[in-house]
Amino acid sequence: MISDKLLTPVEASKALGVSLSTLQKWRQNGEALPYVKMARYIKYRLSDIEKFISDHTHQPTKGK
């Protein structure tokens, strides 16, 4: 059963705050964000986007 929402590249780029061309470059370079290819359509799982954001979130450290 699939319960994870699939986003279009436009929706994914808005959620990530990056351009469509950035998403395309990531796909071409095999970079971090997984995607699903169905026929000629590209989709992104919402859970993968949320994990990507979580994995790339940095907490500030206390300076001395």
Phi and psi restraints in degrees (range 20) as a CNS / XPLOR table:
assign (resid 1 and name C) (resid 2 and name N)
       (resid 2 and name CA) (resid 2 and name C) 1.0 -102.3 20.0 2
assign (resid 2 and name N) (resid 2 and name CA)
       (resid 2 and name C) (resid 3 and name N) 1.0 116.3 20.0 2
assign (resid 2 and name C) (resid 3 and name N)
       (resid 3 and name CA) (resid 3 and name C) 1.0 -115.2 20.0 2
assign (resid 3 and name N) (resid 3 and name CA)
       (resid 3 and name C) (resid 4 and name N) 1.0 -2.1 20.0 2
assign (resid 3 and name C) (resid 4 and name N)
       (resid 4 and name CA) (resid 4 and name C) 1.0 -86.5 20.0 2
assign (resid 4 and name N) (resid 4 and name CA)
       (resid 4 and name C) (resid 5 and name N) 1.0 129.1 20.0 2
assign (resid 4 and name C) (resid 5 and name N)
       (resid 5 and name CA) (resid 5 and name C) 1.0 -70.3 20.0 2
assign (resid 5 and name N) (resid 5 and name CA)
       (resid 5 and name C) (resid 6 and name N) 1.0 137.3 20.0 2
assign (resid 5 and name C) (resid 6 and name N)
       (resid 6 and name CA) (resid 6 and name C) 1.0 -101.5 20.0 2
assign (resid 6 and name N) (resid 6 and name CA)
       (resid 6 and name C) (resid 7 and name N) 1.0 131.7 20.0 2
assign (resid 6 and name C) (resid 7 and name N)
       (resid 7 and name CA) (resid 7 and name C) 1.0 -108.1 20.0 2
assign (resid 7 and name N) (resid 7 and name CA)
       (resid 7 and name C) (resid 8 and name N) 1.0 147.8 20.0 2
assign (resid 7 and name C) (resid 8 and name N)
       (resid 8 and name CA) (resid 8 and name C) 1.0 -73.8 20.0 2
assign (resid 8 and name N) (resid 8 and name CA)
       (resid 8 and name C) (resid 9 and name N) 1.0 164.8 20.0 2
assign (resid 8 and name C) (resid 9 and name N)
       (resid 9 and name CA) (resid 9 and name C) 1.0 -57.2 20.0 2
assign (resid 9 and name N) (resid 9 and name CA)
       (resid 9 and name C) (resid 10 and name N) 1.0 -36.6 20.0 2
assign (resid 9 and name C) (resid 10 and name N)
       (resid 10 and name CA) (resid 10 and name C) 1.0 -63.1 20.0 2
assign (resid 10 and name N) (resid 10 and name CA)
       (resid 10 and name C) (resid 11 and name N) 1.0 -47.1 20.0 2
assign (resid 10 and name C) (resid 11 and name N)
       (resid 11 and name CA) (resid 11 and name C) 1.0 -63.9 20.0 2
assign (resid 11 and name N) (resid 11 and name CA)
       (resid 11 and name C) (resid 12 and name N) 1.0 -41.7 20.0 2
assign (resid 11 and name C) (resid 12 and name N)
       (resid 12 and name CA) (resid 12 and name C) 1.0 -64.7 20.0 2
assign (resid 12 and name N) (resid 12 and name CA)
       (resid 12 and name C) (resid 13 and name N) 1.0 -42.0 20.0 2
assign (resid 12 and name C) (resid 13 and name N)
       (resid 13 and name CA) (resid 13 and name C) 1.0 -64.4 20.0 2
assign (resid 13 and name N) (resid 13 and name CA)
       (resid 13 and name C) (resid 14 and name N) 1.0 -37.8 20.0 2
assign (resid 13 and name C) (resid 14 and name N)
       (resid 14 and name CA) (resid 14 and name C) 1.0 -66.3 20.0 2
assign (resid 14 and name N) (resid 14 and name CA)
       (resid 14 and name C) (resid 15 and name N) 1.0 -42.5 20.0 2
assign (resid 14 and name C) (resid 15 and name N)
       (resid 15 and name CA) (resid 15 and name C) 1.0 -63.3 20.0 2
assign (resid 15 and name N) (resid 15 and name CA)
       (resid 15 and name C) (resid 16 and name N) 1.0 -34.8 20.0 2
assign (resid 15 and name C) (resid 16 and name N)
       (resid 16 and name CA) (resid 16 and name C) 1.0 -91.0 20.0 2
assign (resid 16 and name N) (resid 16 and name CA)
       (resid 16 and name C) (resid 17 and name N) 1.0 -15.8 20.0 2
assign (resid 16 and name C) (resid 17 and name N)
       (resid 17 and name CA) (resid 17 and name C) 1.0 72.6 20.0 2
assign (resid 17 and name N) (resid 17 and name CA)
       (resid 17 and name C) (resid 18 and name N) 1.0 32.2 20.0 2
assign (resid 17 and name C) (resid 18 and name N)
       (resid 18 and name CA) (resid 18 and name C) 1.0 -125.2 20.0 2
assign (resid 18 and name N) (resid 18 and name CA)
       (resid 18 and name C) (resid 19 and name N) 1.0 165.9 20.0 2
assign (resid 18 and name C) (resid 19 and name N)
       (resid 19 and name CA) (resid 19 and name C) 1.0 -81.1 20.0 2
assign (resid 19 and name N) (resid 19 and name CA)
       (resid 19 and name C) (resid 20 and name N) 1.0 162.9 20.0 2
assign (resid 19 and name C) (resid 20 and name N)
       (resid 20 and name CA) (resid 20 and name C) 1.0 -60.7 20.0 2
assign (resid 20 and name N) (resid 20 and name CA)
       (resid 20 and name C) (resid 21 and name N) 1.0 -36.7 20.0 2
assign (resid 20 and name C) (resid 21 and name N)
       (resid 21 and name CA) (resid 21 and name C) 1.0 -66.4 20.0 2
assign (resid 21 and name N) (resid 21 and name CA)
       (resid 21 and name C) (resid 22 and name N) 1.0 -32.1 20.0 2
assign (resid 21 and name C) (resid 22 and name N)
       (resid 22 and name CA) (resid 22 and name C) 1.0 -65.3 20.0 2
assign (resid 22 and name N) (resid 22 and name CA)
       (resid 22 and name C) (resid 23 and name N) 1.0 -44.7 20.0 2
assign (resid 22 and name C) (resid 23 and name N)
       (resid 23 and name CA) (resid 23 and name C) 1.0 -59.8 20.0 2
assign (resid 23 and name N) (resid 23 and name CA)
       (resid 23 and name C) (resid 24 and name N) 1.0 -41.4 20.0 2
assign (resid 23 and name C) (resid 24 and name N)
       (resid 24 and name CA) (resid 24 and name C) 1.0 -63.0 20.0 2
assign (resid 24 and name N) (resid 24 and name CA)
       (resid 24 and name C) (resid 25 and name N) 1.0 -43.0 20.0 2
assign (resid 24 and name C) (resid 25 and name N)
       (resid 25 and name CA) (resid 25 and name C) 1.0 -62.2 20.0 2
assign (resid 25 and name N) (resid 25 and name CA)
       (resid 25 and name C) (resid 26 and name N) 1.0 -42.1 20.0 2
assign (resid 25 and name C) (resid 26 and name N)
       (resid 26 and name CA) (resid 26 and name C) 1.0 -60.4 20.0 2
assign (resid 26 and name N) (resid 26 and name CA)
       (resid 26 and name C) (resid 27 and name N) 1.0 -42.5 20.0 2
assign (resid 26 and name C) (resid 27 and name N)
       (resid 27 and name CA) (resid 27 and name C) 1.0 -63.5 20.0 2
assign (resid 27 and name N) (resid 27 and name CA)
       (resid 27 and name C) (resid 28 and name N) 1.0 -46.3 20.0 2
assign (resid 27 and name C) (resid 28 and name N)
       (resid 28 and name CA) (resid 28 and name C) 1.0 -65.0 20.0 2
assign (resid 28 and name N) (resid 28 and name CA)
       (resid 28 and name C) (resid 29 and name N) 1.0 -34.4 20.0 2
assign (resid 28 and name C) (resid 29 and name N)
       (resid 29 and name CA) (resid 29 and name C) 1.0 -90.6 20.0 2
assign (resid 29 and name N) (resid 29 and name CA)
       (resid 29 and name C) (resid 30 and name N) 1.0 -2.7 20.0 2
assign (resid 29 and name C) (resid 30 and name N)
       (resid 30 and name CA) (resid 30 and name C) 1.0 66.8 20.0 2
assign (resid 30 and name N) (resid 30 and name CA)
       (resid 30 and name C) (resid 31 and name N) 1.0 31.5 20.0 2
assign (resid 30 and name C) (resid 31 and name N)
       (resid 31 and name CA) (resid 31 and name C) 1.0 -79.7 20.0 2
assign (resid 31 and name N) (resid 31 and name CA)
       (resid 31 and name C) (resid 32 and name N) 1.0 172.5 20.0 2
assign (resid 31 and name C) (resid 32 and name N)
       (resid 32 and name CA) (resid 32 and name C) 1.0 -36.3 20.0 2
assign (resid 32 and name N) (resid 32 and name CA)
       (resid 32 and name C) (resid 33 and name N) 1.0 -39.6 20.0 2
assign (resid 32 and name C) (resid 33 and name N)
       (resid 33 and name CA) (resid 33 and name C) 1.0 -83.4 20.0 2
assign (resid 33 and name N) (resid 33 and name CA)
       (resid 33 and name C) (resid 34 and name N) 1.0 113.7 20.0 2
assign (resid 33 and name C) (resid 34 and name N)
       (resid 34 and name CA) (resid 34 and name C) 1.0 -68.2 20.0 2
assign (resid 34 and name N) (resid 34 and name CA)
       (resid 34 and name C) (resid 35 and name N) 1.0 154.1 20.0 2
assign (resid 34 and name C) (resid 35 and name N)
       (resid 35 and name CA) (resid 35 and name C) 1.0 -143.3 20.0 2
assign (resid 35 and name N) (resid 35 and name CA)
       (resid 35 and name C) (resid 36 and name N) 1.0 163.7 20.0 2
assign (resid 35 and name C) (resid 36 and name N)
       (resid 36 and name CA) (resid 36 and name C) 1.0 -113.6 20.0 2
assign (resid 36 and name N) (resid 36 and name CA)
       (resid 36 and name C) (resid 37 and name N) 1.0 131.8 20.0 2
assign (resid 36 and name C) (resid 37 and name N)
       (resid 37 and name CA) (resid 37 and name C) 1.0 -112.9 20.0 2
assign (resid 37 and name N) (resid 37 and name CA)
       (resid 37 and name C) (resid 38 and name N) 1.0 118.1 20.0 2
assign (resid 37 and name C) (resid 38 and name N)
       (resid 38 and name CA) (resid 38 and name C) 1.0 -119.1 20.0 2
assign (resid 38 and name N) (resid 38 and name CA)
       (resid 38 and name C) (resid 39 and name N) 1.0 108.9 20.0 2
assign (resid 38 and name C) (resid 39 and name N)
       (resid 39 and name CA) (resid 39 and name C) 1.0 57.5 20.0 2
assign (resid 39 and name N) (resid 39 and name CA)
       (resid 39 and name C) (resid 40 and name N) 1.0 -119.3 20.0 2
assign (resid 39 and name C) (resid 40 and name N)
       (resid 40 and name CA) (resid 40 and name C) 1.0 -101.3 20.0 2
assign (resid 40 and name N) (resid 40 and name CA)
       (resid 40 and name C) (resid 41 and name N) 1.0 8.1 20.0 2
assign (resid 40 and name C) (resid 41 and name N)
       (resid 41 and name CA) (resid 41 and name C) 1.0 -100.6 20.0 2
assign (resid 41 and name N) (resid 41 and name CA)
       (resid 41 and name C) (resid 42 and name N) 1.0 139.4 20.0 2
assign (resid 41 and name C) (resid 42 and name N)
       (resid 42 and name CA) (resid 42 and name C) 1.0 -105.2 20.0 2
assign (resid 42 and name N) (resid 42 and name CA)
       (resid 42 and name C) (resid 43 and name N) 1.0 133.2 20.0 2
assign (resid 42 and name C) (resid 43 and name N)
       (resid 43 and name CA) (resid 43 and name C) 1.0 -134.0 20.0 2
assign (resid 43 and name N) (resid 43 and name CA)
       (resid 43 and name C) (resid 44 and name N) 1.0 156.3 20.0 2
assign (resid 43 and name C) (resid 44 and name N)
       (resid 44 and name CA) (resid 44 and name C) 1.0 -123.6 20.0 2
assign (resid 44 and name N) (resid 44 and name CA)
       (resid 44 and name C) (resid 45 and name N) 1.0 133.4 20.0 2
assign (resid 44 and name C) (resid 45 and name N)
       (resid 45 and name CA) (resid 45 and name C) 1.0 -75.1 20.0 2
assign (resid 45 and name N) (resid 45 and name CA)
       (resid 45 and name C) (resid 46 and name N) 1.0 135.4 20.0 2
assign (resid 45 and name C) (resid 46 and name N)
       (resid 46 and name CA) (resid 46 and name C) 1.0 -58.4 20.0 2
assign (resid 46 and name N) (resid 46 and name CA)
       (resid 46 and name C) (resid 47 and name N) 1.0 -40.3 20.0 2
assign (resid 46 and name C) (resid 47 and name N)
       (resid 47 and name CA) (resid 47 and name C) 1.0 -63.8 20.0 2
assign (resid 47 and name N) (resid 47 and name CA)
       (resid 47 and name C) (resid 48 and name N) 1.0 -34.6 20.0 2
assign (resid 47 and name C) (resid 48 and name N)
       (resid 48 and name CA) (resid 48 and name C) 1.0 -68.2 20.0 2
assign (resid 48 and name N) (resid 48 and name CA)
       (resid 48 and name C) (resid 49 and name N) 1.0 -37.6 20.0 2
assign (resid 48 and name C) (resid 49 and name N)
       (resid 49 and name CA) (resid 49 and name C) 1.0 -66.1 20.0 2
assign (resid 49 and name N) (resid 49 and name CA)
       (resid 49 and name C) (resid 50 and name N) 1.0 -44.4 20.0 2
assign (resid 49 and name C) (resid 50 and name N)
       (resid 50 and name CA) (resid 50 and name C) 1.0 -62.3 20.0 2
assign (resid 50 and name N) (resid 50 and name CA)
       (resid 50 and name C) (resid 51 and name N) 1.0 -40.9 20.0 2
assign (resid 50 and name C) (resid 51 and name N)
       (resid 51 and name CA) (resid 51 and name C) 1.0 -65.9 20.0 2
assign (resid 51 and name N) (resid 51 and name CA)
       (resid 51 and name C) (resid 52 and name N) 1.0 -41.9 20.0 2
assign (resid 51 and name C) (resid 52 and name N)
       (resid 52 and name CA) (resid 52 and name C) 1.0 -58.4 20.0 2
assign (resid 52 and name N) (resid 52 and name CA)
       (resid 52 and name C) (resid 53 and name N) 1.0 -45.4 20.0 2
assign (resid 52 and name C) (resid 53 and name N)
       (resid 53 and name CA) (resid 53 and name C) 1.0 -63.3 20.0 2
assign (resid 53 and name N) (resid 53 and name CA)
       (resid 53 and name C) (resid 54 and name N) 1.0 -45.9 20.0 2
assign (resid 53 and name C) (resid 54 and name N)
       (resid 54 and name CA) (resid 54 and name C) 1.0 -61.3 20.0 2
assign (resid 54 and name N) (resid 54 and name CA)
       (resid 54 and name C) (resid 55 and name N) 1.0 -43.4 20.0 2
assign (resid 54 and name C) (resid 55 and name N)
       (resid 55 and name CA) (resid 55 and name C) 1.0 -67.0 20.0 2
assign (resid 55 and name N) (resid 55 and name CA)
       (resid 55 and name C) (resid 56 and name N) 1.0 -23.6 20.0 2
assign (resid 55 and name C) (resid 56 and name N)
       (resid 56 and name CA) (resid 56 and name C) 1.0 -106.8 20.0 2
assign (resid 56 and name N) (resid 56 and name CA)
       (resid 56 and name C) (resid 57 and name N) 1.0 15.9 20.0 2
assign (resid 56 and name C) (resid 57 and name N)
       (resid 57 and name CA) (resid 57 and name C) 1.0 -93.5 20.0 2
assign (resid 57 and name N) (resid 57 and name CA)
       (resid 57 and name C) (resid 58 and name N) 1.0 126.0 20.0 2
assign (resid 57 and name C) (resid 58 and name N)
       (resid 58 and name CA) (resid 58 and name C) 1.0 -111.8 20.0 2
assign (resid 58 and name N) (resid 58 and name CA)
       (resid 58 and name C) (resid 59 and name N) 1.0 134.8 20.0 2
assign (resid 58 and name C) (resid 59 and name N)
       (resid 59 and name CA) (resid 59 and name C) 1.0 -90.5 20.0 2
assign (resid 59 and name N) (resid 59 and name CA)
       (resid 59 and name C) (resid 60 and name N) 1.0 138.0 20.0 2
assign (resid 59 and name C) (resid 60 and name N)
       (resid 60 and name CA) (resid 60 and name C) 1.0 -65.4 20.0 2
assign (resid 60 and name N) (resid 60 and name CA)
       (resid 60 and name C) (resid 61 and name N) 1.0 147.2 20.0 2
assign (resid 60 and name C) (resid 61 and name N)
       (resid 61 and name CA) (resid 61 and name C) 1.0 -107.3 20.0 2
assign (resid 61 and name N) (resid 61 and name CA)
       (resid 61 and name C) (resid 62 and name N) 1.0 151.8 20.0 2
assign (resid 61 and name C) (resid 62 and name N)
       (resid 62 and name CA) (resid 62 and name C) 1.0 -72.0 20.0 2
assign (resid 62 and name N) (resid 62 and name CA)
       (resid 62 and name C) (resid 63 and name N) 1.0 127.8 20.0 2
assign (resid 62 and name C) (resid 63 and name N)
       (resid 63 and name CA) (resid 63 and name C) 1.0 -82.5 20.0 2
assign (resid 63 and name N) (resid 63 and name CA)
       (resid 63 and name C) (resid 64 and name N) 1.0 157.5 20.0 2
